[in-house]
Amino acid sequence: MPELLPSLVIVGRPNVGKSTLFNRLTGTRRAIVTNEPGITRDRIYGKAEWRGRALEVVDTGGIVPDDKTLIPQEILRQAHVAIKKAALLVLVVDSQAGLTPLDEELARLLRTTGKPFVIAVNKVDAMSQESNAGVFHRIGAPVFPIAAEHGTGVDDLLDAALAKFYPAAAFPSVVGAQHAAPSAPTSESFASVEEEKLPDVIEVAIIGRPNVGKSTLLNRMVGEERSIVSPIPGTTMDNVDLEITREGRAYRFVDTAGIRRKGKTTLVAEKLSVVMARRGLERCDVALLVVDGEQGVTQGDAQIASYAEESSRSVVIVINKWDLAVAAARDAASRDAATAEGKAKRALGERHKPENFDAGRLMFDYEKMIRAKLKFLSYAPIVFLSAKTGERADKLFPLINQCWEARRRRVSTPVLNNWLKDEVDLQRGTTPKARPVRIYYMTQAKIAPPTFLIFTNQKEPLHFSYQRFLENQLRAKFDYVGTPVRFIQRLRKREKRSGGEGGRDE
């Protein structure tokens, strides 16, 4: 299990700069930052390092204690969960707005928790504005003037946090770092990833249209309510990350915002959330494409599926709300049986029995329909489940493991070429060209996704039907389930002829 870090929880009313401070402390751009209030809703976790020490940073949604509508109440409940585990609370306020009644109400709320808290007076962009922080001393907690956007004063806040977390340790001033707050990582920070040994953490992104049950599925898989669930489409805006360990394996789940067409997004935050959902997809190993079982596969689902395929992610197709789909199909069968046409189909005196409804047949027909609509994901396994009730949800982890292992599977060159020579009848591969394709040699160039370099007698790319034949043979032999397979084609040069004639390419 990962070491538990002391938790610094950021709280405050909407639009005071909590997400900007979170991004500054963690050196990332994880949380969406816009001028539109109420964007952060779920609690978002990150990690900060300061003076050789690590701490957990939690961003919470803007709290309005007296708002009784669904999403603000859920934000408040999510904040309470984070506060219970906090070692230090940071109440963020806006220096330009002054001390508001809502700030005072939140301060009273934090006192009742018994947790230590400090006040970060944000948007103090110059020394001349520090006097604006004076009014917040009335709350009776330590006050730190900061500019989260620029990093000013954040070092003092972090020093105070470390003194609270590690009271026995001394934190002398560090030359050159006294006024250097954490900054976002630069491209130089990421030397060639392939040169480093990557940790065996399975990255899983949960993707899909709004309101198909992505957050419910995340909560089901991790065993706690980490994402806000509501019937309102677009509830999740930020990507919500969570690391868990299950049966000795480490997983990092990313609950992404619902991806919708550009024409359907209006707020800047909605547009940003779609971009961040795409980013969450691109850094994962396995994508769980969640489809609403009641609605079936829509054009939007197909578009999102194409994003996953184009980015070379492994994919599991999750048909959610399957219990509701079965119930709807059973009711429809009963209605059809009550019609004159339905009665005519039954033997005289025979009655329709709802319990005889064949759910297995429905699943078979449904899978056939999915394969027809998502032909480019023919390699993706399909699982039918209900995230709300947990029915068949236990099938997901084995499938995720299987896809991840296939994604990282490497086949040695001798094994590949012996298989190609002894087991594959290349003459069965169809091609419109008169000249038959010859494959001389094959080797695996890389994993994640499995990519194969093939040397042939043709400059032109293999015909898609021939490539599909080769891919199907490869999958059947080496069990590349759930993962795309890529081919790179090369023309093999003919060796020089005897008699001094120069060689030429075929």
KEKERO-193797 format. One record per residue: y, x, z negated of N, C-alpha, C in turn; residue in three letters. Coordinates in steps of 0.1 Angstrom, whole numbers, plus 5000, padded with zeros to 4 digits. Last residue first. Layout:
N
YXZYXZYXZALA...
REM end
This chain:
506
496351295556495851175563496751065563GLU498251585561497951475553497351365562ASP496851905572497751785573497351675564ARG496652255574496152125570497252025572GLY496552465604497152415591496652285587GLY493852675615494652555617495252505604GLU492152885611493652915610494452795612GLY489552845610490052885623491552895623GLY488952565589488752705593489252725606SER491652355574490452375583490252525585ARG492552285540492852355553491552375561LYS491851955528491852095527492052165541GLU494151675526492951735532493051895531ARG495351535496495551615508494251675513LYS495251205486494651335485494851415497ARG497951015475497151055487496551185484LEU497850805446498250935452497350955464ARG498950545425498150585436498750715442GLN498450415394499350495401498550555413ILE498050105377497550205386498650285392PHE497549945345498449995355497750095364ARG496749655327496249785332497049825344VAL497549485296497749505311497149645315PRO495249345273496249445276496349465291THR493149175267494549145262495549245266GLY490549415269490949275267492449265262VAL488949615283490449615282490949475280TYR486149695285486649595275488149615273ASP485049855304485649925292486349825283PHE483849675323483149785318483649845305LYS485749475328484449435325483649555318ALA488049635336488049555323486649515319ARG487049735360487449825349487449755336LEU486849505376485649595373485849685361GLN489449425376488449335370487249415367ASN490649635390491049615376490049525369GLU489449615415489249735408489549715393LEU490549355423489049375422488749505413PHE493249415423492749315413491249335411ARG493349595444493649645431493149545420GLN492649415465491749525462492049585448TYR494849245463493449185461492449295458SER497049405469496949345456495449295453PHE496249715485496449575486496149505473HIS497650015474496449935476496949795477LEU500450155493499850105481498550025484PRO499850415518500350285514499650235501GLU498350645522499650655516500150525511LYS494850685516495950605522497250635515GLN492550775503492850825517493950755523ASN493450845468492750775479493050835492THR493250885434493450955447492650885458PHE494850735406493750725416494150805429ILE495450715373495850785385494650785394LEU496050445351495150525358495650585371PHE496950345318497450375332496550475339THR497050125292496150215300496650225314PRO500550105280499250045284498350145291PRO498550275263499650195258500750165269ALA497950605278497550485271498750395268ILE497650785309498150765296497550635290LYS495850855331497150925328497650905314ALA492550885338493550805330494750895326GLN491550925372491750975358492750895351THR489550965401490250875392490350935378MET488851005436488951065422489850965414TYR488650885460487951005458487851045443TYR488250585475488850635463487950765460ILE489150445506488250545499488950595487ARG489250155525489850235514488750325508VAL488850135560488450115547489050205537PRO491050005584490550135578490150115564ARG492149755587490849795594490249915588ALA493349575559493449685568492049715575LYS493049385540493349335553493349445564PRO490349405517491649455522491849415536THR488249355489488749305502490149365505THR485549525476486949505475487549465488GLY482949595482483249455479484749425478ARG482849865484482949785497483149635495GLN482549965459483949955464484049875477LEU480749895434480549875449481949855455ASP480250095407481250005414480950005429VAL478450265396478450125392479350035400GLU478650535404477350475402477350325401ASP481450605408480450645417479150565417LYS482750505385483250465399482150495409LEU481250625365481250485366481650445380TRP481950895370480550855371480450705372ASN484750865365484250895379482750875381ASN484850805338485450725347484850745361LEU483551025326482950895324483550805335VAL485351245333483951235338483251095337PRO487751155319487651165334486251165339THR487450915292487451055298487251045313SER489650665283488350695289488350835295VAL491250535255491250635265489850665270ARG492950255241491650315245491850415256ARG495050115233495050265230493750335234ARG494449855240495749915245495750065243ARG492249805225492049815239493249885245ALA493449795199492449895202492249915217GLU495049565203495649695200494649815203TRP493149365208494049405218494749535216CYS491749375183491049395196491949435207GLN493749295165493049425164492449465177ASN494249035175495349135175494749275174ILE491748915169492248935183493349035184LEU491648935141490649005149491149025164PRO494048765136493948905132492948985140PHE493348495145494348575151494248725148LEU491548345132491048405144492048505150LYS492748205112492048325108491548405121ASP493647975122494648085122493948215118ALA492147745122491747845132492747965132ARG494647585103493347565110493247665122GLU496947585090496147705089494847695096GLY498847395092497747365083496847485081THR500847525107501247455096500047425086LYS499547645129500147735119500547655106ALA496647565143497747495137498347585126SER495347685175495447675161496547585156LEU493547855199494147725196494147715181PHE494048145218493548085206494347955203VAL493148345245493848225241493248175228ILE493748675258492948575252493748465247PRO494848785290495248755277494248655270ALA494348825317493648915307493848875293TYR495948665331494548625331493748715321SER498648645335498148675321496748645320LEU499148545360499448685358499048735344PHE498748275357497748355364497948505361LYS499548045342499848175338498848275344LEU498547805352499947825352500447965348LYS495747845351496347815364497847835364ALA495347885324495047995333495647965347ARG496047635314496847745311496647865320ILE494047475325495347445329496247565326MET491847585311491847585325493247565331LYS492547505285492547655288492547675303GLU492247235287493547285284493647435288TYR489547205291490447165302491847225300ASP488647305267488147365279489147335290PHE489747125249490147265248489747335261MET488446885256489846895258490347045258LEU485846955249486146935263487646945266ARG486146965221485747085228486047075243GLY486646705215487746795214487446925221ALA485746415225485246545227486346645227ASP485246125206486146205214485746355214PHE483745975190483046035200483946125209ASN485445845173484845965168484046035178GLU486145615187487145725187486445855182PRO484245435208484145495194485045615194LYS484145125224484645265224484645315210HIS480944955228482344965222482745105223ARG479144765251479344895245480744905240GLU478844535266478644525251478944655244GLY477944705294478144575289477844575274LEU479345045295478244945297478544815290ALA482645115307481545115297480445015301ARG484445075327483645205328482545205318LYS485744855320484844845332483944965332ALA487444935300486244855297485244845308LYS489245075316488445155306487245075302GLY490444865330489744975338488845055328GLU491644725310490544665318489744765325ALA492044935281492544865293491344815300THR491045075260491344935257491844855270ALA490845335268489645255267489845105265ALA493545415266492945395280491645315279ASP493745425239494545325246493945305260ARG491945625233491745495227492545385235SER493145845246491845795250491545655245ALA495445865231495645825245494245775250ALA494345945206495045815207495145765222ASP493446195215492446095210493045955210ARG495746325221494846305232493746195227ALA496946335196497646265206496646235218ALA495146495182495346365177496046275188ALA495346735197494046665196494246515192VAL498046795191497646775205496346695205ALA497946835163498746725168498346695183LEU496247065162495846945155496646825161ASP497847255175496647205182496147075176TRP500147385171500147245169498947175175LYS499947655196500147605182500247445182ASN498247875212498547735214498647675200ILE499048195220498748105208499147965211VAL497848455238498448325239498048235228ILE498548795233497648685229498448555230VAL499049095251499448955249498248875243VAL500649415253499449335252499849195247SER503449475275502949455262501549385263ARG504949545298503649605296503149595281SER507149405305507349515296506049585292SER505949215321506849315328507049435319GLU504749055302503949125312504749235318GLU506948955288505949035281505149115290ALA508248815308508948925301507949015294TYR506348615314506648725324507448835318SER506548455291505248535294505548645304ALA509048345296508848435285507648525286ILE508348185318509348295319509248395308GLN506448015308506048105318507048225320ALA508047875290506947955285506548055295ASP509747745308510247835298509247925293GLY507947575321508547685329509147785319GLN505247515297506447485304506947595313THR502247415286502947525291504047485300VAL502447145261501847225271502647335276GLY503346985240504146985253503447055264GLN501447035220501846895224502446885237GLU501447305216500247235222500547095226GLY503847535224503647405218502547325224ASP502947875221503147755230502947635222VAL503748205216503448085210503847965219VAL502348505221503148405229502848265224LEU502548785205501948655203502848555210LEU502149115217503048995216502148865214ALA501649435204500949305208502049195206VAL503549635201502249665208501649535213ASP507149625205505949585199504749635207CYS509549665216509149775207507749735201ARG510049445233509849575239509449685229GLU510549235215509349235223509049375228LEU512949315204511849305195510549305203GLY514449285227514349415221513049415212ARG514349005230513849095241513549235236ARG515748945207514348895209513648985219ALA518249045214517449105203516049065203MET518948855234518849005237518049075227VAL518948625219518048635230517848785234VAL521048685202519748665196518648675207SER523248695219522848815212521348805207LEU523348415225523148515236522648645230LYS523948325200522748275206522348375218GLU526448435195525248475186523948435193ALA528048305212527848445215526648495207VAL526847975221527448075211527148215216LEU525147885243526647865243527247965233THR522447875265523047935254524547925254THR521447765289521347685277521947745264LYS521647955308522547845309522447755297GLY519648135301520948175299521948055299LYS516847975283517548015296519048045293ARG515648115252515948005261516748055273ARG513548215227514248265239514448145248ILE514048215192513548145204514348185217GLY513948535177514648415180513948345192ALA510848665163512048675171512648535173THR509448825138509648685142510948685150ASP507249085138508649055141508748915146VAL505149265116505449145123506949135126PHE503249535113504649505112504949385122ARG500349625095500949545105502449535103TYR497649835087499049805085499649735097ALA494449785073495249805085496749765082ARG492849715051493049855054493949885066GLY493149425051491849495053491949635058GLU496449455056495349355056494049425060ARG499749485047498549555049497449455047THR502949425064501849385055500649475057ILE506349395070505249485070504249435060GLU508549215090507849215078506649305079LEU511749115104510649205103509949195090ASP513248885124512848905110511548995110VAL516148885144514748925143514348945128ASN518348605139518048745138516548765140ASP517848325142518648395152518448545151MET516048035137515948175136516848235147THR516847775147517047815133517047965131THR516447675173517347785171517647815157GLY515947325165515747435174516847545172PRO515047195134516247215143515947335152ILE513047165116512847095129514047125139PRO512547485101513147355101512947295115SER512047755080511347665090512147535089VAL512848095076513247955074512647865085ILE510348325066511348275076511648135073SER508748365045509748475048510748425058ARG506648255024507748195032508848295034GLU503448415028504648375020505648325030GLU501348505044501048445032502248415023GLY501548605069501848695058501648635045VAL500748385085500048515086500348615075MET502548185078501148165076500348295076ARG505048295086504748265071503248245069ASN504548305113504748425106504448405091LEU504248025119503148115121503348245114LEU506847945113505747885106504547975107THR508248075133508448115119507348065110SER507147945157507048095155507248135140LYS507147685166506447715154506247865151GLY508847615186507447595189506547635177VAL511647635185510947525179509547505183ASN512347805216512847755203511947635198PRO509547985230510747905231511147855217ARG508448315219508248185225509648105225GLY506748565199507748525209507448385214ILE506348795176506048655178507148605187ILE504949125178506149035180505648895183ALA503649375160503349245165504649165166VAL502349695157503649625159503349485166GLU500349855135500249765147501549675147ILE500550185128501050055124501049965136VAL499850475126498950365131499350235125ASP502650665137501850605127501050485132PRO502450925162502950785158502050735147LEU503451245163502251155160502751025155LYS505651325190505351305176504051225174GLU505851335217505651465210505251445196GLU506651085224505251115227504851255221GLU509351075219508451005210506951045212VAL511551325221510451265228509451205218SER513951245195513351335204512151265210ALA516251065185514851025189514451125200PHE518651155180517751135168516351115172SER520051145203519451275199518551265188GLU521050895203519950915212519251055208SER521650815168522050845182520850875190THR521850545144521150665150521650685164PRO524850475126523850435135523150555141ALA525350635094525750595107524550555115SER526350625060525250625070525850575083PRO529550795053528550685051527450695062ALA531051045040530251025053529250915050ALA532451155021533051045027532251005040HIS530751355012531351275002531951145008GLN529651545028528951405028529651315019ALA530751795026530751725039530151585039GLY528651864999529751915008529651845022VAL527951614976527451694987528551734997VAL528151594941528751574954528151674964SER525051524924526351604926526851574940PRO523551324907523851324921525151394923PHE520751334885522151364887522351374902ALA518651084869518951184879520451214881ALA518350874853518151004847518451114857ALA518850634868519850674858519650824852PRO518350524895517750644890518750704879TYR519750284900518250294903517650414896PHE522350344893521650234887520150244888LYS522850564909523050574895522350464887ALA522550434934521550534930521650554915LEU524850264933523550214934522450314930ALA526950454933526750364921525350304921ALA526450574958526350654946526150564934ASP527050344974525750404974525450494962LEU529850324969528950214966527450264965LEU530750564979530850534965529950424961ASP530150525007529450634999529550614984ASP531850335015530350295014529650405006VAL534450415020534050365007532650335005GLY534150345055535050395044534550325031THR532750245076532050325067532850375055GLY533750065095534050205097533350295087HIS532649815086532649845100532849995103GLU533149815059531749825063531749865078ALA535249945039535349895053533949915059ALA535749875004535049935015535549875028ILE536249904970536949874982536149944994PRO534349784945534349894954535049854967PHE534149704910534749674923534849804932VAL532049574885532649694892533049654906PRO533249254872532149344877532749464884ALA535049054866534449124855533249204859GLY536748904882535348864881534648934870ILE539149044883539048924874537648874872ARG539049224903538649274889538549154879HIS540149114925538649084923538149144910PHE542749194927542549064922541049034919VAL542549454940542849444925542449304920GLY542249484966541049464959541249434944ALA544749524977544149394979542949374971ASN545149794973545649704963545149564964SER544249904997543349904985543849814974GLU545849925019545249795016544349795004GLN546550195021547550095017547049955014SER544250305032544550325018545550225013MET542550065053543450175051543750185036ALA540749855054540749945065541650065063ASP538849665038539949745034539949865043VAL536649495044537849495053539049555047LYS535349395011535249445025536649435032ASN534449484981535649424987535749475002VAL531649434965532149514976533249434983ALA530849434931531549364942532049464952ILE527549424916528849494919529549414930VAL525249334890525849314903527149384904PHE522049304874523349374875523949354889PRO520748974866520649094874522049164874LYS520848724855520648834846520548974853GLY521548504869520248564872519848674863THR524048424862522948344856521548414859THR525648584877525548614863524348544857ARG525448454902524848584900524648624886LEU527048224897525648214901524848344898LEU529548344894528948274882527448254885ARG529848434920529848534909529148474896ALA530048194934528848284936528748394925LEU532448104924531248024921530048114923GLU534148294934534048284919532748204916GLU533948244961533548374956533348364941ASP534947984962533548004965533048144960LEU537648024956536847954946535347974949PRO538448364965538348224968537548154957THR540648624966539548564958539548414960LEU541348715001541648714986540448644979GLY541148765027541148625023541448605008ALA541049035029542148965035542248825032GLN538749105016539949145009541149065016SER535948925010536848955021538248985014ASP532849044994534048944995534949005006VAL529549064984530549104994531648994995VAL527849174958528549054962529649094972LEU524849314954526149344960526749214965VAL522549374928523149274938524449324942LEU519649564922521049554921521549454932LEU517049494923517349584912518949594911ALA515449184931516549284933516649374921ALA513748974932513149104933514149214933LYS515448754930514448774920513848914920LYS516848764954517548804942516548834931ILE515048674973515448814974516048854960ALA514948404965513648484965514048634965VAL517548324968517048324955515748414954HIS517748324996518548424989517948434974ALA516148115003515748245007516448354999GLN517747904992516447934986515948064990ARG520047935008520147954994518747984988LEU518847865033519447995031519548025016ILE518147595027517047695029517547835028GLU520747485025519847485014518647585015GLN521647535052522247595041521447595028PRO519647355065519647505067520447575056ILE520147085054518947155054519047305055LEU523047015032522247005045521147105045THR524547045010523146985008522446975021LYS526447294995526047235008524647175008ASP526947434972527047284972526747214985ASP526647714978525747644969525747494969PRO526347885005527347775001526547684992VAL525948215016525548115006526748015004ILE524748365046525948315038525648195029GLY521548535041522448445048523648405039GLY521048875033520848735031521848655039THR519449185036520649105040520248955039ASP518449445016518149315020519449235023VAL517149775014518349695016517949555022VAL515550004994515349895002516649815002GLU516050364994516150224988515950124998LEU515550704987515350584996515550464988ALA517351014984516650904978516550784988ARG518951204995517551234993516751124987GLY521451084997521251194988519751214985ARG519950795010521150855005520950964995TRP518650565032518450695026519750755022GLU517450235035518550325035518150455028ALA515849985054515650095045516850185046LYS515649615054515749745060515649855049GLY515149275060514849385052515049515060TYR516748965058516349075067516249195058ILE516248615053516548745047515948855056ARG517648385077516548445070517048575063ASP520348385087519848275079518648315071ARG523348485102522248525094521648415086THR525448305109524448355119523248395112ILE527748195096526348125095525348175104GLY530548225119529948215106528548155106PRO531348445145530848305142530148305129GLU531848695151532948625143532448485140ASN528848885146529848815154530848755145THR525949065145527349065139528248995149VAL522549065135523549025145524949015138ILE520949355123521449215120522549185131ALA520249605134519249505132519849365131ARG521149855141521949735145520949615145ARG521250105114520650035126521649925131THR521750215090521950305102521250235114GLY521750075066520450115072520550195084THR524450045061523650115051522350155057LEU525349915085525950045081525050115071ARG523949675084523749765095524249905092ASN525049565060523549595062523349695073PHE527649535068527349635057525849665058LEU527349345087527949465091527649575081THR526349135071525449195082526049325086SER528649075056527349115049526449185060LYS531148975062530749115066529449165060GLY531848725057532548825050532148965053VAL530448485067531448555075532348655067ASN529648285037529548315052530748395057PRO529448465006529748345014529648385029ARG526748684995528148644997528248515005GLY524748984990524948834990526448814992VAL522249214994523549184998523749034998ILE520249404972520349274979521849244981VAL518249664969519649634969519849514978LEU515349764952515949674962517449644959SER513350064952514349974945515149894955PRO510250034969511550094967512450004959LEU506850084965507849994963509150064961LEU504950244991505650254978506750154977GLU502350055007503550135007504250134994PRO498850085000500050005000501350095000MET
REM end
